[in-house]
Amino acid sequence: MFDSKPTTAYILSVVIVFLSITASAGGLLFNNLYQDNAFVTAVWRGNDLVTIFAAVPILIAVIIFSMRGSQHAQLIWFGMLDYTLYNFAFYLFGAAFNGFFLIYTALVALSIAALIFGLLKIDVRGIVQKFRQATPTKWISAYMLFTAVGLTAVYVLQSVRYIFTSQVPNIIERTGHITSVVPALDLTLLVPWIILGAVWLWRRQPWGYIITAILAVKGTVYTLALTAASLSASRAGYTESSSEVPLWAVLSMGFLAASALLLANLRKSHSPGRQSGAPFTPVN
């Protein structure tokens, strides 16, 4: 899948692993770290649980297998880097200023850099040949577009309603923030890329496979984080949050199915110029 080994991206990913552990463990262990209200603090701690016990172990595993030449692991690796970018962007822009601000900043910046350095090494022209012709691209594209349209509709309706009624969305009132970082990040870091990847995948364009795989993997893990966040908020006394769990579960299963269908149709092949069982030699 790679023209040459993305060594810089691997090095950055290792740093991201350690910083993610620090950020999530600190959020769970330091009672006074988060300066937000009780609802938001509960949400952060739910996210922290999934990050440290699910996302980080997955990221470590796919880094190892990716370095050994697994193309399936390489796509999952990119998806997990997108998870760290997206997840910690919420902390960076949505959490009240706290002692981990610089860690959140580093995680977002390093995740962006790792994705860029890694994606630049991909053999884009050869990616289509690695997927079977029977890959259900249209079904996967349809699901991804469905989620993008659904998210956009919710945020547009909230914004339009405010224009005519001055009614602030409930999520802003619950968080106590001056605006909602959720639609701000979703409509910039998520929705446009889901649409672009889905359209390209529908047309069987090389980048469509890559972008959709990244977002489907990220979506699977992040909806798990949303589930934990909702349950954590419910335990903190915000019982209405538990009603969101079925939605996150359905979305998570959809993203998991999309990820599985793509990865199951990715044929195994050895990297060019590398023999099976040959030692890994980093190339900058």
GULUMFI-13441 format. One record per residue (C-alpha): chain; x, y, z; residue number from 1. Coordinates in Angstrom, 2 decimals. Example, Ala and Ser with C-alpha at 12.3 -4.5 7.8 and 13.67 -1.06 7.14 Angstrom:
2
<zagu doza="A" xx="12.30" yy="-4.50" zz="7.80" rovex="1"/>
<zagu doza="A" xx="13.67" yy="-1.06" zz="7.14" rovex="2"/>
//
This chain:
284
<zagu doza="A" xx="0.00" yy="0.00" zz="0.00" rovex="1"/>
<zagu doza="A" xx="2.92" yy="2.34" zz="0.66" rovex="2"/>
<zagu doza="A" xx="5.46" yy="3.52" zz="-1.91" rovex="3"/>
<zagu doza="A" xx="7.96" yy="3.66" zz="0.99" rovex="4"/>
<zagu doza="A" xx="7.73" yy="3.21" zz="4.74" rovex="5"/>
<zagu doza="A" xx="6.13" yy="6.21" zz="6.50" rovex="6"/>
<zagu doza="A" xx="8.72" yy="6.27" zz="9.25" rovex="7"/>
<zagu doza="A" xx="7.99" yy="9.83" zz="10.36" rovex="8"/>
<zagu doza="A" xx="4.30" yy="9.00" zz="10.77" rovex="9"/>
<zagu doza="A" xx="5.18" yy="5.94" zz="12.86" rovex="10"/>
<zagu doza="A" xx="7.42" yy="7.98" zz="15.15" rovex="11"/>
<zagu doza="A" xx="4.72" yy="10.62" zz="15.61" rovex="12"/>
<zagu doza="A" xx="2.18" yy="7.88" zz="16.31" rovex="13"/>
<zagu doza="A" xx="4.27" yy="6.52" zz="19.17" rovex="14"/>
<zagu doza="A" xx="4.39" yy="10.01" zz="20.69" rovex="15"/>
<zagu doza="A" xx="0.62" yy="10.25" zz="20.22" rovex="16"/>
<zagu doza="A" xx="0.17" yy="6.98" zz="22.12" rovex="17"/>
<zagu doza="A" xx="2.06" yy="8.28" zz="25.16" rovex="18"/>
<zagu doza="A" xx="0.30" yy="11.65" zz="25.11" rovex="19"/>
<zagu doza="A" xx="-3.11" yy="9.97" zz="24.75" rovex="20"/>
<zagu doza="A" xx="-2.41" yy="7.79" zz="27.77" rovex="21"/>
<zagu doza="A" xx="-1.29" yy="10.85" zz="29.74" rovex="22"/>
<zagu doza="A" xx="-4.34" yy="12.91" zz="28.77" rovex="23"/>
<zagu doza="A" xx="-6.89" yy="10.17" zz="29.43" rovex="24"/>
<zagu doza="A" xx="-5.31" yy="8.82" zz="32.61" rovex="25"/>
<zagu doza="A" xx="-5.00" yy="12.35" zz="33.95" rovex="26"/>
<zagu doza="A" xx="-8.66" yy="13.00" zz="33.24" rovex="27"/>
<zagu doza="A" xx="-9.66" yy="9.88" zz="35.14" rovex="28"/>
<zagu doza="A" xx="-7.24" yy="10.20" zz="38.06" rovex="29"/>
<zagu doza="A" xx="-7.05" yy="13.96" zz="38.73" rovex="30"/>
<zagu doza="A" xx="-10.38" yy="15.09" zz="40.17" rovex="31"/>
<zagu doza="A" xx="-9.61" yy="18.77" zz="39.73" rovex="32"/>
<zagu doza="A" xx="-8.28" yy="18.62" zz="36.16" rovex="33"/>
<zagu doza="A" xx="-11.51" yy="19.45" zz="34.35" rovex="34"/>
<zagu doza="A" xx="-12.86" yy="22.93" zz="35.07" rovex="35"/>
<zagu doza="A" xx="-16.19" yy="22.38" zz="33.29" rovex="36"/>
<zagu doza="A" xx="-19.61" yy="21.84" zz="34.85" rovex="37"/>
<zagu doza="A" xx="-20.63" yy="18.40" zz="36.13" rovex="38"/>
<zagu doza="A" xx="-22.27" yy="17.34" zz="32.87" rovex="39"/>
<zagu doza="A" xx="-19.27" yy="18.14" zz="30.67" rovex="40"/>
<zagu doza="A" xx="-16.84" yy="16.66" zz="33.19" rovex="41"/>
<zagu doza="A" xx="-18.78" yy="13.39" zz="33.14" rovex="42"/>
<zagu doza="A" xx="-18.68" yy="13.40" zz="29.33" rovex="43"/>
<zagu doza="A" xx="-14.89" yy="13.89" zz="29.30" rovex="44"/>
<zagu doza="A" xx="-14.39" yy="11.02" zz="31.70" rovex="45"/>
<zagu doza="A" xx="-16.56" yy="8.72" zz="29.61" rovex="46"/>
<zagu doza="A" xx="-14.43" yy="9.61" zz="26.60" rovex="47"/>
<zagu doza="A" xx="-11.27" yy="9.04" zz="28.63" rovex="48"/>
<zagu doza="A" xx="-12.34" yy="5.50" zz="29.51" rovex="49"/>
<zagu doza="A" xx="-12.78" yy="4.50" zz="25.87" rovex="50"/>
<zagu doza="A" xx="-9.61" yy="6.27" zz="24.78" rovex="51"/>
<zagu doza="A" xx="-7.34" yy="4.60" zz="27.32" rovex="52"/>
<zagu doza="A" xx="-8.94" yy="1.13" zz="27.35" rovex="53"/>
<zagu doza="A" xx="-10.00" yy="0.78" zz="23.68" rovex="54"/>
<zagu doza="A" xx="-8.52" yy="3.42" zz="21.35" rovex="55"/>
<zagu doza="A" xx="-4.96" yy="3.35" zz="22.70" rovex="56"/>
<zagu doza="A" xx="-4.63" yy="-0.47" zz="22.67" rovex="57"/>
<zagu doza="A" xx="-6.03" yy="-0.58" zz="19.13" rovex="58"/>
<zagu doza="A" xx="-3.62" yy="2.16" zz="18.03" rovex="59"/>
<zagu doza="A" xx="-0.64" yy="0.33" zz="19.54" rovex="60"/>
<zagu doza="A" xx="-1.63" yy="-2.94" zz="17.86" rovex="61"/>
<zagu doza="A" xx="-2.15" yy="-1.44" zz="14.40" rovex="62"/>
<zagu doza="A" xx="1.13" yy="0.48" zz="14.57" rovex="63"/>
<zagu doza="A" xx="2.95" yy="-2.81" zz="15.21" rovex="64"/>
<zagu doza="A" xx="1.12" yy="-4.77" zz="12.50" rovex="65"/>
<zagu doza="A" xx="1.31" yy="-1.88" zz="10.06" rovex="66"/>
<zagu doza="A" xx="5.09" yy="-1.74" zz="10.45" rovex="67"/>
<zagu doza="A" xx="5.14" yy="-5.48" zz="9.70" rovex="68"/>
<zagu doza="A" xx="3.37" yy="-4.86" zz="6.39" rovex="69"/>
<zagu doza="A" xx="-0.31" yy="-5.53" zz="7.14" rovex="70"/>
<zagu doza="A" xx="-2.35" yy="-3.41" zz="4.76" rovex="71"/>
<zagu doza="A" xx="-5.49" yy="-3.93" zz="6.85" rovex="72"/>
<zagu doza="A" xx="-3.64" yy="-2.55" zz="9.88" rovex="73"/>
<zagu doza="A" xx="-2.40" yy="0.39" zz="7.85" rovex="74"/>
<zagu doza="A" xx="-5.94" yy="1.55" zz="7.05" rovex="75"/>
<zagu doza="A" xx="-7.06" yy="1.03" zz="10.66" rovex="76"/>
<zagu doza="A" xx="-3.98" yy="2.97" zz="11.79" rovex="77"/>
<zagu doza="A" xx="-5.07" yy="5.99" zz="9.75" rovex="78"/>
<zagu doza="A" xx="-8.56" yy="5.66" zz="11.21" rovex="79"/>
<zagu doza="A" xx="-7.19" yy="5.69" zz="14.74" rovex="80"/>
<zagu doza="A" xx="-5.04" yy="8.73" zz="14.00" rovex="81"/>
<zagu doza="A" xx="-8.20" yy="10.45" zz="12.81" rovex="82"/>
<zagu doza="A" xx="-9.82" yy="9.38" zz="16.08" rovex="83"/>
<zagu doza="A" xx="-7.10" yy="11.09" zz="18.14" rovex="84"/>
<zagu doza="A" xx="-7.36" yy="14.21" zz="15.98" rovex="85"/>
<zagu doza="A" xx="-11.14" yy="14.39" zz="16.23" rovex="86"/>
<zagu doza="A" xx="-11.42" yy="13.32" zz="19.87" rovex="87"/>
<zagu doza="A" xx="-8.83" yy="15.69" zz="21.27" rovex="88"/>
<zagu doza="A" xx="-10.03" yy="18.57" zz="19.10" rovex="89"/>
<zagu doza="A" xx="-13.10" yy="18.52" zz="21.35" rovex="90"/>
<zagu doza="A" xx="-10.89" yy="18.82" zz="24.42" rovex="91"/>
<zagu doza="A" xx="-8.77" yy="21.53" zz="22.81" rovex="92"/>
<zagu doza="A" xx="-11.68" yy="23.71" zz="21.70" rovex="93"/>
<zagu doza="A" xx="-14.49" yy="22.54" zz="23.97" rovex="94"/>
<zagu doza="A" xx="-12.98" yy="22.03" zz="27.41" rovex="95"/>
<zagu doza="A" xx="-12.56" yy="24.88" zz="29.85" rovex="96"/>
<zagu doza="A" xx="-8.89" yy="25.82" zz="30.05" rovex="97"/>
<zagu doza="A" xx="-6.99" yy="23.38" zz="32.26" rovex="98"/>
<zagu doza="A" xx="-3.50" yy="22.09" zz="32.99" rovex="99"/>
<zagu doza="A" xx="-3.53" yy="19.74" zz="30.00" rovex="100"/>
<zagu doza="A" xx="-4.16" yy="22.43" zz="27.37" rovex="101"/>
<zagu doza="A" xx="-0.70" yy="21.98" zz="25.83" rovex="102"/>
<zagu doza="A" xx="-1.16" yy="18.21" zz="25.71" rovex="103"/>
<zagu doza="A" xx="-4.44" yy="18.59" zz="23.81" rovex="104"/>
<zagu doza="A" xx="-2.75" yy="21.04" zz="21.45" rovex="105"/>
<zagu doza="A" xx="0.12" yy="18.63" zz="20.81" rovex="106"/>
<zagu doza="A" xx="-2.23" yy="15.70" zz="20.23" rovex="107"/>
<zagu doza="A" xx="-4.24" yy="17.57" zz="17.60" rovex="108"/>
<zagu doza="A" xx="-1.15" yy="18.95" zz="15.85" rovex="109"/>
<zagu doza="A" xx="0.73" yy="15.63" zz="15.90" rovex="110"/>
<zagu doza="A" xx="-2.33" yy="13.70" zz="14.67" rovex="111"/>
<zagu doza="A" xx="-2.63" yy="16.05" zz="11.70" rovex="112"/>
<zagu doza="A" xx="1.07" yy="15.72" zz="10.96" rovex="113"/>
<zagu doza="A" xx="1.05" yy="11.91" zz="11.27" rovex="114"/>
<zagu doza="A" xx="-1.91" yy="11.65" zz="8.89" rovex="115"/>
<zagu doza="A" xx="-0.22" yy="13.90" zz="6.35" rovex="116"/>
<zagu doza="A" xx="3.15" yy="12.10" zz="6.48" rovex="117"/>
<zagu doza="A" xx="1.43" yy="8.73" zz="6.32" rovex="118"/>
<zagu doza="A" xx="-1.03" yy="9.50" zz="3.53" rovex="119"/>
<zagu doza="A" xx="1.72" yy="11.02" zz="1.39" rovex="120"/>
<zagu doza="A" xx="3.39" yy="7.60" zz="1.25" rovex="121"/>
<zagu doza="A" xx="0.32" yy="5.72" zz="-0.04" rovex="122"/>
<zagu doza="A" xx="0.43" yy="4.13" zz="-3.48" rovex="123"/>
<zagu doza="A" xx="-2.81" yy="5.80" zz="-4.56" rovex="124"/>
<zagu doza="A" xx="-2.77" yy="4.43" zz="-8.10" rovex="125"/>
<zagu doza="A" xx="-2.51" yy="0.86" zz="-6.90" rovex="126"/>
<zagu doza="A" xx="-5.10" yy="1.01" zz="-4.14" rovex="127"/>
<zagu doza="A" xx="-8.11" yy="0.16" zz="-6.33" rovex="128"/>
<zagu doza="A" xx="-6.49" yy="-3.07" zz="-7.55" rovex="129"/>
<zagu doza="A" xx="-6.12" yy="-4.19" zz="-3.94" rovex="130"/>
<zagu doza="A" xx="-9.88" yy="-4.21" zz="-3.37" rovex="131"/>
<zagu doza="A" xx="-12.04" yy="-6.94" zz="-4.85" rovex="132"/>
<zagu doza="A" xx="-14.41" yy="-6.00" zz="-7.63" rovex="133"/>
<zagu doza="A" xx="-17.26" yy="-7.37" zz="-5.49" rovex="134"/>
<zagu doza="A" xx="-16.68" yy="-4.77" zz="-2.75" rovex="135"/>
<zagu doza="A" xx="-20.17" yy="-3.35" zz="-1.95" rovex="136"/>
<zagu doza="A" xx="-19.06" yy="0.23" zz="-2.51" rovex="137"/>
<zagu doza="A" xx="-22.56" yy="1.59" zz="-3.14" rovex="138"/>
<zagu doza="A" xx="-24.01" yy="0.12" zz="0.05" rovex="139"/>
<zagu doza="A" xx="-21.14" yy="1.49" zz="2.10" rovex="140"/>
<zagu doza="A" xx="-21.37" yy="4.88" zz="0.38" rovex="141"/>
<zagu doza="A" xx="-25.12" yy="5.01" zz="0.99" rovex="142"/>
<zagu doza="A" xx="-24.69" yy="4.44" zz="4.73" rovex="143"/>
<zagu doza="A" xx="-21.94" yy="7.05" zz="5.02" rovex="144"/>
<zagu doza="A" xx="-24.04" yy="9.59" zz="3.12" rovex="145"/>
<zagu doza="A" xx="-27.03" yy="8.78" zz="5.33" rovex="146"/>
<zagu doza="A" xx="-25.04" yy="9.65" zz="8.47" rovex="147"/>
<zagu doza="A" xx="-23.68" yy="12.85" zz="6.90" rovex="148"/>
<zagu doza="A" xx="-27.13" yy="14.02" zz="5.82" rovex="149"/>
<zagu doza="A" xx="-28.60" yy="13.15" zz="9.23" rovex="150"/>
<zagu doza="A" xx="-25.95" yy="15.13" zz="11.13" rovex="151"/>
<zagu doza="A" xx="-26.24" yy="18.09" zz="8.79" rovex="152"/>
<zagu doza="A" xx="-30.04" yy="18.14" zz="9.09" rovex="153"/>
<zagu doza="A" xx="-29.89" yy="18.23" zz="12.89" rovex="154"/>
<zagu doza="A" xx="-27.41" yy="21.11" zz="12.98" rovex="155"/>
<zagu doza="A" xx="-29.14" yy="23.11" zz="10.26" rovex="156"/>
<zagu doza="A" xx="-32.52" yy="22.76" zz="11.95" rovex="157"/>
<zagu doza="A" xx="-31.06" yy="23.92" zz="15.27" rovex="158"/>
<zagu doza="A" xx="-29.47" yy="26.94" zz="13.64" rovex="159"/>
<zagu doza="A" xx="-32.53" yy="27.89" zz="11.60" rovex="160"/>
<zagu doza="A" xx="-34.78" yy="27.51" zz="14.65" rovex="161"/>
<zagu doza="A" xx="-32.53" yy="29.89" zz="16.56" rovex="162"/>
<zagu doza="A" xx="-32.78" yy="32.46" zz="13.74" rovex="163"/>
<zagu doza="A" xx="-36.58" yy="32.53" zz="14.01" rovex="164"/>
<zagu doza="A" xx="-37.13" yy="31.82" zz="17.72" rovex="165"/>
<zagu doza="A" xx="-33.86" yy="32.76" zz="19.47" rovex="166"/>
<zagu doza="A" xx="-34.05" yy="29.35" zz="21.13" rovex="167"/>
<zagu doza="A" xx="-30.55" yy="28.22" zz="22.07" rovex="168"/>
<zagu doza="A" xx="-29.92" yy="24.50" zz="21.38" rovex="169"/>
<zagu doza="A" xx="-30.26" yy="22.35" zz="24.47" rovex="170"/>
<zagu doza="A" xx="-26.68" yy="21.08" zz="24.24" rovex="171"/>
<zagu doza="A" xx="-25.35" yy="24.63" zz="24.71" rovex="172"/>
<zagu doza="A" xx="-27.48" yy="25.13" zz="27.82" rovex="173"/>
<zagu doza="A" xx="-26.33" yy="21.81" zz="29.29" rovex="174"/>
<zagu doza="A" xx="-22.65" yy="22.47" zz="28.69" rovex="175"/>
<zagu doza="A" xx="-22.74" yy="26.11" zz="29.77" rovex="176"/>
<zagu doza="A" xx="-20.58" yy="27.05" zz="26.77" rovex="177"/>
<zagu doza="A" xx="-21.05" yy="30.19" zz="24.70" rovex="178"/>
<zagu doza="A" xx="-21.50" yy="28.01" zz="21.60" rovex="179"/>
<zagu doza="A" xx="-21.50" yy="24.33" zz="20.73" rovex="180"/>
<zagu doza="A" xx="-18.21" yy="22.85" zz="19.61" rovex="181"/>
<zagu doza="A" xx="-19.96" yy="19.67" zz="18.41" rovex="182"/>
<zagu doza="A" xx="-21.60" yy="21.04" zz="15.24" rovex="183"/>
<zagu doza="A" xx="-18.62" yy="23.32" zz="14.68" rovex="184"/>
<zagu doza="A" xx="-16.23" yy="20.36" zz="14.46" rovex="185"/>
<zagu doza="A" xx="-18.67" yy="17.96" zz="12.82" rovex="186"/>
<zagu doza="A" xx="-19.47" yy="20.37" zz="10.00" rovex="187"/>
<zagu doza="A" xx="-15.78" yy="20.99" zz="9.32" rovex="188"/>
<zagu doza="A" xx="-13.81" yy="17.86" zz="10.29" rovex="189"/>
<zagu doza="A" xx="-16.45" yy="15.19" zz="9.68" rovex="190"/>
<zagu doza="A" xx="-19.41" yy="15.82" zz="7.38" rovex="191"/>
<zagu doza="A" xx="-17.55" yy="17.23" zz="4.32" rovex="192"/>
<zagu doza="A" xx="-15.06" yy="14.37" zz="4.38" rovex="193"/>
<zagu doza="A" xx="-17.76" yy="11.72" zz="4.78" rovex="194"/>
<zagu doza="A" xx="-19.54" yy="13.13" zz="1.74" rovex="195"/>
<zagu doza="A" xx="-16.36" yy="13.40" zz="-0.32" rovex="196"/>
<zagu doza="A" xx="-15.20" yy="9.90" zz="0.58" rovex="197"/>
<zagu doza="A" xx="-18.65" yy="8.39" zz="-0.07" rovex="198"/>
<zagu doza="A" xx="-19.03" yy="10.04" zz="-3.48" rovex="199"/>
<zagu doza="A" xx="-15.56" yy="8.95" zz="-4.53" rovex="200"/>
<zagu doza="A" xx="-16.14" yy="5.43" zz="-3.21" rovex="201"/>
<zagu doza="A" xx="-19.42" yy="5.23" zz="-5.14" rovex="202"/>
<zagu doza="A" xx="-17.39" yy="6.05" zz="-8.27" rovex="203"/>
<zagu doza="A" xx="-14.63" yy="3.63" zz="-7.19" rovex="204"/>
<zagu doza="A" xx="-12.04" yy="6.38" zz="-7.06" rovex="205"/>
<zagu doza="A" xx="-8.85" yy="5.42" zz="-5.13" rovex="206"/>
<zagu doza="A" xx="-9.15" yy="8.09" zz="-2.45" rovex="207"/>
<zagu doza="A" xx="-12.76" yy="7.07" zz="-1.86" rovex="208"/>
<zagu doza="A" xx="-11.62" yy="3.73" zz="-0.44" rovex="209"/>
<zagu doza="A" xx="-9.00" yy="5.38" zz="1.77" rovex="210"/>
<zagu doza="A" xx="-11.11" yy="8.25" zz="3.13" rovex="211"/>
<zagu doza="A" xx="-14.15" yy="6.06" zz="3.75" rovex="212"/>
<zagu doza="A" xx="-12.10" yy="3.40" zz="5.54" rovex="213"/>
<zagu doza="A" xx="-10.52" yy="6.06" zz="7.77" rovex="214"/>
<zagu doza="A" xx="-13.85" yy="7.61" zz="8.69" rovex="215"/>
<zagu doza="A" xx="-15.62" yy="4.28" zz="9.19" rovex="216"/>
<zagu doza="A" xx="-12.93" yy="3.08" zz="11.61" rovex="217"/>
<zagu doza="A" xx="-12.93" yy="6.43" zz="13.43" rovex="218"/>
<zagu doza="A" xx="-16.73" yy="6.40" zz="13.54" rovex="219"/>
<zagu doza="A" xx="-16.81" yy="2.93" zz="15.08" rovex="220"/>
<zagu doza="A" xx="-14.54" yy="3.87" zz="17.96" rovex="221"/>
<zagu doza="A" xx="-15.84" yy="7.38" zz="18.50" rovex="222"/>
<zagu doza="A" xx="-19.48" yy="6.29" zz="18.72" rovex="223"/>
<zagu doza="A" xx="-18.27" yy="3.87" zz="21.39" rovex="224"/>
<zagu doza="A" xx="-16.79" yy="6.89" zz="23.17" rovex="225"/>
<zagu doza="A" xx="-20.11" yy="8.72" zz="22.80" rovex="226"/>
<zagu doza="A" xx="-21.88" yy="5.73" zz="24.34" rovex="227"/>
<zagu doza="A" xx="-19.53" yy="5.79" zz="27.33" rovex="228"/>
<zagu doza="A" xx="-19.90" yy="9.56" zz="27.61" rovex="229"/>
<zagu doza="A" xx="-23.71" yy="9.31" zz="27.66" rovex="230"/>
<zagu doza="A" xx="-23.64" yy="6.56" zz="30.29" rovex="231"/>
<zagu doza="A" xx="-21.16" yy="8.55" zz="32.39" rovex="232"/>
<zagu doza="A" xx="-23.37" yy="11.65" zz="32.21" rovex="233"/>
<zagu doza="A" xx="-26.40" yy="9.53" zz="33.16" rovex="234"/>
<zagu doza="A" xx="-24.58" yy="8.20" zz="36.23" rovex="235"/>
<zagu doza="A" xx="-23.69" yy="11.77" zz="37.18" rovex="236"/>
<zagu doza="A" xx="-27.39" yy="12.60" zz="37.40" rovex="237"/>
<zagu doza="A" xx="-28.18" yy="13.63" zz="33.83" rovex="238"/>
<zagu doza="A" xx="-30.47" yy="10.67" zz="33.25" rovex="239"/>
<zagu doza="A" xx="-31.79" yy="11.99" zz="29.93" rovex="240"/>
<zagu doza="A" xx="-28.38" yy="11.22" zz="28.42" rovex="241"/>
<zagu doza="A" xx="-29.09" yy="7.49" zz="28.60" rovex="242"/>
<zagu doza="A" xx="-31.71" yy="7.92" zz="25.86" rovex="243"/>
<zagu doza="A" xx="-28.87" yy="8.68" zz="23.42" rovex="244"/>
<zagu doza="A" xx="-27.22" yy="5.29" zz="23.93" rovex="245"/>
<zagu doza="A" xx="-29.39" yy="3.36" zz="21.40" rovex="246"/>
<zagu doza="A" xx="-28.57" yy="5.95" zz="18.72" rovex="247"/>
<zagu doza="A" xx="-24.81" yy="5.65" zz="19.32" rovex="248"/>
<zagu doza="A" xx="-25.11" yy="1.86" zz="19.35" rovex="249"/>
<zagu doza="A" xx="-26.88" yy="1.80" zz="15.98" rovex="250"/>
<zagu doza="A" xx="-24.38" yy="4.21" zz="14.43" rovex="251"/>
<zagu doza="A" xx="-21.49" yy="2.23" zz="15.87" rovex="252"/>
<zagu doza="A" xx="-22.78" yy="-1.00" zz="14.35" rovex="253"/>
<zagu doza="A" xx="-23.22" yy="0.76" zz="11.01" rovex="254"/>
<zagu doza="A" xx="-19.68" yy="2.11" zz="11.01" rovex="255"/>
<zagu doza="A" xx="-18.35" yy="-1.26" zz="12.14" rovex="256"/>
<zagu doza="A" xx="-20.17" yy="-2.98" zz="9.27" rovex="257"/>
<zagu doza="A" xx="-18.79" yy="-0.45" zz="6.78" rovex="258"/>
<zagu doza="A" xx="-15.27" yy="-0.95" zz="8.13" rovex="259"/>
<zagu doza="A" xx="-15.59" yy="-4.74" zz="8.06" rovex="260"/>
<zagu doza="A" xx="-16.95" yy="-4.81" zz="4.52" rovex="261"/>
<zagu doza="A" xx="-14.10" yy="-2.66" zz="3.22" rovex="262"/>
<zagu doza="A" xx="-11.35" yy="-4.49" zz="5.07" rovex="263"/>
<zagu doza="A" xx="-12.77" yy="-7.93" zz="4.21" rovex="264"/>
<zagu doza="A" xx="-12.53" yy="-7.05" zz="0.53" rovex="265"/>
<zagu doza="A" xx="-8.94" yy="-5.80" zz="0.74" rovex="266"/>
<zagu doza="A" xx="-6.73" yy="-8.50" zz="-0.76" rovex="267"/>
<zagu doza="A" xx="-3.59" yy="-9.39" zz="1.12" rovex="268"/>
<zagu doza="A" xx="-0.38" yy="-8.68" zz="-0.73" rovex="269"/>
<zagu doza="A" xx="3.18" yy="-7.97" zz="0.24" rovex="270"/>
<zagu doza="A" xx="4.63" yy="-4.51" zz="-0.09" rovex="271"/>
<zagu doza="A" xx="6.63" yy="-3.96" zz="-3.31" rovex="272"/>
<zagu doza="A" xx="10.25" yy="-4.94" zz="-2.95" rovex="273"/>
<zagu doza="A" xx="9.73" yy="-6.73" zz="0.34" rovex="274"/>
<zagu doza="A" xx="9.86" yy="-10.48" zz="0.73" rovex="275"/>
<zagu doza="A" xx="7.62" yy="-12.30" zz="3.14" rovex="276"/>
<zagu doza="A" xx="9.37" yy="-12.59" zz="6.47" rovex="277"/>
<zagu doza="A" xx="12.04" yy="-10.04" zz="5.58" rovex="278"/>
<zagu doza="A" xx="13.03" yy="-7.69" zz="8.41" rovex="279"/>
<zagu doza="A" xx="11.48" yy="-4.26" zz="8.53" rovex="280"/>
<zagu doza="A" xx="13.81" yy="-1.47" zz="7.48" rovex="281"/>
<zagu doza="A" xx="12.51" yy="2.08" zz="8.01" rovex="282"/>
<zagu doza="A" xx="12.74" yy="4.43" zz="5.04" rovex="283"/>
<zagu doza="A" xx="12.29" yy="8.14" zz="5.54" rovex="284"/>
//
